[in-house]
Amino acid sequence: EFDSPTAAEMSPEEIAVVTADAKRAGRAVAAHAHGTTGIQNAIDNGVTSIEHGSYMTRAQAREIKKKAYMIYTPVITVEQDLFNGTTKPAFLDDNQWHKGRAALVRHMESVRIAIDEG
């Protein structure tokens, strides 16, 4: 699979360089992270705002809260628009449909985790 939503696109070292540069400039860093590895890399390397967090674990939610970071788990997403129905849109292939449906289910679990963990 060439575009797995759980794949981390940046290494911890790359993230550390970005956050160090941002800190010198007095800026915060946000990461568009879906998978647990990318989320953890962001947490461990100073990213203070994690966008989506679709595959976030409960332990990660607790760590985000402990560090006073932010997780932004939007509840109105492309996933909901495209994948909440029971019929596959004609412009999606079977792989896109199944991957999107699975991501939507997991994203909604992460929203519940974020709410539960405060």
N, C-alpha and C positions, 0 to 999 in steps of 0.2 A: 504494500500500500504506500503510495507516494505522498499522501497528504493526511496522515493520521492525526486526528485532533488531539491525541495524547502525546505526540512527539514534542520534545523540547527543541526549539530552533536555535537558542543561544546557549553557549556553555556558561558554567558558573564564572569562569575567568572573564568572559566577555561582559557579563552582567556587572561584575565587580568593577571593571574599568568604567563602564557607563555611570554607575552610581557614585564612584569616587569623583569623576569629573563633575557630575551634577552637584555633589556636596560642596565642592570648591566654588561653584557658581551660585550656591544658595538655592538650589532647585530640588524638587522632589522628582522621583521617577515612578512612572506607571508601567506595568507590563501587561500585555494582552496574553494571558496564560490560561490554557484550558486544562492541560494534563497535569497529573500529580508531580511529575519530575520538573516541569517548567515552573509550577507553583512553588515547589520547594527551593529550586534554584533562586527564584526571586526573593523568597523569604530570607534565605541564608545570605544573600548578597546585597541587602539594603534597599530593595524595591519597596516603597511604602504604600503603593496602591496597586492591587492586583485586579485586573478587569476580567470578568467572566468567571474564572475559577471553576469551570464546568465539572471537573473531576476532583475537586477539593475533598480532602479527608477531614474527618472531625478533628484529628490531631493538628492538622494544618490550620483549621479555623481557630483552634485554641491558641496556637502559636502567633497567628496574625493578631488576635485580640491582645495577647500578652505583650507584644511589641508595639501595640497601639498603631498598627498599620491598618489599612483599609482594604476590604474586599468589596468589589462592585459586581454583584450578580444580577444583571438586568432580568426582569421577569417578562418583559415583552421583547422578544428576539426574533431574528429571522427563523430560528429553529421552530418557534411556536407558530409562526405564520405559515411555514411550509410543511411542517411535519406533525402538526397536531391532529390533522384529519385522518380519515381511514383510507383515503384514496390517494395514490401516488400521482403527483402532478406529471403531466406528459413530458415536460422538459427535463425531468430527473431520470437518471438510469437507476437500475435496481440497487447498485452499490451505494449511490448517493442517498437513496431513499432509506435503506437500512441503517447506514451510518448516521444519518440525520435523526432518525427516530431514536436510536440508541443514545445519541448525544443529548437529545431533548430530555429523555428520562433521567439521565445522569445529572444534567444541569439543574433540573427541578429538585433532585435530591440535595445538591449543593446549596441551593437557595434555602431549603429547610434546615440544613446544617448551620448555615450562616445565621439564620434567625434564632435557632436553638442556642447557639453559642454566644449570641449577643454581639 
